Amino acid sequence: MPDIEFCLYYLQSVRSLMINKNSIQEEINSRLKSRNACYHSVQNLVSCSLLSKNLKIKIYRTIIMPHVLYGCETWLLTLREERRLRVFENRVLRRIFGPKRDKVTGEWRKLHNEELNDLYSSPNIVG
C-alpha cells in the first residue's frame, strides 16, 4: 500500500513541475517577444551617430536589459532560449558599435561575435 501512495505523490509532484515548467516557458517566450518592442522603442537612440558608444551602452543596460531579463532569476533556460538571448544581445551590440572596415578588402562588414565580446567588456546576457 505505501508503494501506491508514493507513486501517487510522485506523479502529483511531476505534474506540478510540468505545469510550472510550462508557465516558466510561457514567461520566457513572452519576455523574448516583448524585447523587440522595447528595442524598437529606443532603436533610434542606439543607432544615432551623435551619441557616444558609452551612452548607448548605458541605454542598453538601463532600458533594454532590465525589460528583457525581468524575472529571469526563476527561469530554467534551454539551450535554444540561451541562444535566442545571445542573438538578441549581439544584434543590439552590432547596432551600438556599428560596422568595421576590413583591413584587407577595405569593405565594411559586421563585427564578429568575438569582436563584440572584446568591445563590450561585460559578461554576455546569459551570464
C-alpha positions as CSV (number, residue, x, y, z in Angstrom):
1,M,0.0,0.0,0.0
2,P,2.7,2.6,0.7
3,D,4.1,2.0,-2.8
4,I,0.8,3.2,-4.3
5,E,0.7,6.3,-2.1
6,F,4.3,7.0,-3.0
7,C,3.6,6.6,-6.7
8,L,0.6,8.9,-6.5
9,Y,2.6,11.5,-4.6
10,Y,5.4,11.2,-7.1
11,L,3.0,11.6,-10.1
12,Q,1.5,14.7,-8.5
13,S,5.0,16.2,-8.0
14,V,5.9,15.5,-11.6
15,R,2.7,17.0,-12.8
16,S,3.2,20.1,-10.7
17,L,6.8,20.5,-12.1
18,M,5.5,20.1,-15.6
19,I,2.8,22.8,-15.1
20,N,5.4,25.1,-13.5
21,K,7.9,24.5,-16.3
22,N,5.2,25.3,-18.9
23,S,4.3,28.6,-17.2
24,I,8.0,29.5,-17.0
25,Q,8.4,28.6,-20.7
26,E,5.5,30.9,-21.4
27,E,7.0,33.7,-19.4
28,I,10.3,33.3,-21.2
29,N,8.6,33.4,-24.6
30,S,6.6,36.4,-23.6
31,R,9.8,38.2,-22.5
32,L,11.6,37.2,-25.7
33,K,8.7,38.6,-27.8
34,S,8.4,41.8,-25.8
35,R,12.1,42.5,-26.0
36,N,11.7,43.5,-29.7
37,A,9.1,46.2,-28.8
38,C,11.4,47.6,-26.2
39,Y,14.4,47.6,-28.5
40,H,12.4,49.2,-31.3
41,S,11.3,52.0,-29.0
42,V,15.0,53.0,-28.4
43,Q,16.4,51.9,-31.7
44,N,16.9,55.4,-33.0
45,L,18.9,56.3,-29.9
46,V,21.1,53.2,-30.2
47,S,21.9,53.8,-33.9
48,C,22.3,57.6,-33.6
49,S,25.7,58.8,-34.7
50,L,25.6,61.8,-32.4
51,L,25.6,59.8,-29.2
52,S,28.8,58.2,-27.8
53,K,29.1,54.5,-27.6
54,N,29.3,54.7,-23.8
55,L,26.0,56.5,-23.6
56,K,24.4,53.9,-26.0
57,I,25.7,51.1,-23.7
58,K,24.2,52.8,-20.7
59,I,20.9,53.0,-22.6
60,Y,21.2,49.3,-23.4
61,R,22.0,48.4,-19.8
62,T,19.3,50.6,-18.1
63,I,16.4,50.4,-20.5
64,I,16.6,47.2,-22.6
65,M,18.3,44.7,-20.3
66,P,16.0,45.1,-17.3
67,H,13.0,44.8,-19.6
68,V,14.3,41.6,-21.2
69,L,15.6,40.0,-18.0
70,Y,12.7,40.9,-15.7
71,G,12.1,37.8,-13.5
72,C,15.0,35.8,-15.0
73,E,16.2,34.5,-11.6
74,T,13.3,32.0,-11.8
75,W,13.9,30.9,-15.4
76,L,15.1,27.4,-16.4
77,L,16.7,28.2,-19.8
78,T,17.1,25.7,-22.5
79,L,19.9,25.9,-25.0
80,R,17.6,27.3,-27.6
81,E,16.4,30.1,-25.3
82,E,20.0,30.9,-24.3
83,R,20.9,31.2,-28.0
84,R,17.9,33.4,-28.7
85,L,19.0,35.8,-25.9
86,R,22.6,35.8,-27.1
87,V,21.5,36.5,-30.7
88,F,19.4,39.4,-29.4
89,E,22.2,40.9,-27.4
90,N,24.6,40.6,-30.4
91,R,22.1,42.3,-32.6
92,V,21.9,45.3,-30.3
93,L,25.6,45.4,-29.7
94,R,26.2,45.4,-33.5
95,R,23.9,48.3,-33.8
96,I,25.7,50.2,-31.0
97,F,29.3,49.6,-32.2
98,G,28.5,49.8,-35.9
99,P,30.3,48.1,-38.8
100,K,34.1,47.7,-39.2
101,R,36.2,48.4,-42.2
102,D,38.1,45.2,-43.3
103,K,41.8,46.0,-43.5
104,V,42.4,43.7,-46.5
105,T,39.5,44.5,-48.8
106,G,38.6,47.9,-47.4
107,E,34.9,46.9,-47.3
108,W,32.6,47.4,-44.4
109,R,31.5,44.3,-42.6
110,K,29.6,43.3,-39.5
111,L,31.5,42.7,-36.3
112,H,32.1,39.1,-35.4
113,N,30.9,37.7,-32.0
114,E,34.4,37.6,-30.6
115,E,35.0,41.2,-31.6
116,L,31.7,42.2,-29.9
117,N,32.7,40.4,-26.7
118,D,36.1,42.2,-26.7
119,L,34.4,45.6,-27.2
120,Y,31.6,45.0,-24.7
121,S,33.5,44.1,-21.5
122,S,30.5,42.9,-19.5
123,P,29.5,39.3,-19.4
124,N,27.0,38.2,-22.0
125,I,23.3,38.3,-21.4
126,V,23.1,34.7,-20.3
127,G,26.0,35.1,-17.9
